[in-house]
Amino acid sequence: MAIDQEKIAYHIRGILEALGENPDREGLVETPERVARMYAEVFEGISYSNHEIAHMFEKTFTETAAAGKSAAVTVKDISVYSYCEHHMALMYDMHVNVSYLPKGKVIGLSKIARICDMAAKRLQLQERLGQDIAEIMKEATGSEDVGVVITASHSCMTARGIRNLPARTTTTTFCGAYEHDAFLQSLVMDTKGV
């Protein structure tokens, strides 16, 4: 489903009016269209299922390392942002760690970052984002052994409501061997800011 920028612009104009603003004043006259273009960019992931994202980034290479814990591939501090589905508030300073045990093939490291980025470009819950990334990684790599740790600040807590600036949220998603193996969990747990 394509993002309807015209409809977004129409409704943003209505929101500006509901806020008591004049959408025809100089600083706001192009705001509805700018917001519509921004939403098309930051919510691009809404247009794709997890399966489609996995297919986008599934190019793999034959693995040459010996199987086992030492063969784990871990990428840390992947920087993404997302928007909370409850308030449409920014989840920022978000860092994702992803680790998996290859099963005869590996994907390019940049593909892991691209998977995280595309999955985050949705109205999202941080808990679901970790699950989505794990699901996409499992399909793209052919491995059931995946760990994902996400740490982020949520503007719905820092900029409104309780306004607790230092609060950060960490979520973990462990699949396969990562569920019960402390060594594998330790590979992915060291997150920026924790």
Order of alpha helices (4+ residues) and beta strands (2+ residues): alpha-alpha-alpha-beta-beta-beta-beta-alpha-beta-alpha-beta-alpha-beta-alpha
